[in-house]
Amino acid sequence: MTTLRDTDRALVQAAAAVAKLRCRSAAHTLATAARTADGRIVSGVNVVHPTGDTCAEVVTLGAAVTQNVGALETLVTVGDRGRQVVAPCDRCRRLLADRLPALRVIVGPVDAPEVVAVTDLPPGT
């Protein structure tokens, strides 16, 4: 794990802002923000539904592909209503590691988050 850069802190703030603006119901409870190497930010929120949920990381990855922004460099997910930074679920961890093995993921408590390679995230985080 490594310490955060200023751009990483800004990414956490961007995800928190999306959560505050867009996660106002039980249908959307998590927001993800991801940054490209050239500094572009892409974001997304999860979608909770009885037929199956879609994680914010997957929505963000889809948005990045749709917007043709290139490879994502760093990603963070935060919860709504001031909740903590949230690590990707196992399914998302595997998807991100397969698609973006160089991806950096911000994890840990919101007051002292750290950066870890997506391939170094343990299962069950």
N, C-alpha and C positions, 0 to 999 in steps of 0.2 A: 504494500500500500504506500501511496505517496500523499504528500500534503496538497492542498488545493492551490491553484493559481487564481489570480484575480478573475480571469475569464471563467473559471469553474464556479467561483462564488456568484458571478453574474448569471450563470446558467441556472444555478439553484434558485436565484431570485426570479428568473424568467419562468421557471416551472411553477414556483409558488404563486406568481401573478396569474398564470393561466388557471391554476386550481381555484384561486379566489374568484376569478371572473366567470369561469365556465362550469365549475363543479358545485352546483347549487341544489342538487337533488340526489336522490338515491341512485339515479341512473348514471351518474358521473361522479366518481369519488376520488380518482387519481389523475394527475396530469404529468406528462413527460415532456421535457425539453431536451433537444439534442443539438449539438453544434457541429458544423463541418470544419474542415481544416482552414477554410477561408473566412470563417467567422459567421456564416449564416446560421440562423436558429430556426429549427422546425419543431413544432409542438403538436401534441394530441392529448386527448382524454380517453379514459376507458369508457366502455359502454356495458352497463349491467342490464341483463335481460333474462327472463325465465328460460328462454330457449338456449342460452349460453352467453357467457360474457366474452368481451374482447378487451384485452389489456391495452393500456395507454401506450406501452412500448411498441406494440404491433401497429396501432393506429399511426404513431409517429413515423415508424419505418415506412409504412404505406404512403404517408404524406411526403416523405423525403423522396421516394421513388416517383410519385406523381409530379412533384415540383422539380425533378431532375437536378437536385442540389449536389449530387455526388456522395461520396462516402461520408458517413458520420464519424466524428472523432471522439466525442464525449457525450454521455447521456446521463440524465438524472430524472427520477420520478419522485413526486411528492404527493402527500395526501391532502385532501380537502380540509377545511376548517382548522388550519394550522397544525395538522398532523406532521409527523416526521418524514424524513427522506425514506423511501421505500426501495428495497432491493428488488430486482426483477424476479418474478416467480420462476420455477424450474423450466417451464415451457418457453418463456421469453428468454431466459438465460441461454438455453440451447439454441434457439432461433438466432439470437444476436451473435452468439459465438460462432455459429456456422456461417452466417452471412457477413459478419463484420468482426473477424477475429482480432483485429487491432483496436477495437473499441475500448475506450476508457469509461468506467461506470463510477459515478459518485454514490457512495453508500455511507451508512453510519448515522449517528445522531446528528440532528440538524445544527446543533451548536458546535460540533467537531467532526464534520464529515471528512471522508478520505476518498482517494481515487484508487481503483483497482482495475486491472485488466479483466475484461469480461470472461476470458478463458480461465482466470484465477478465482472466479466466484465459485464457492462451494455449492453443491446441490443442496436444496432445501433452504436457501437464503431468502 
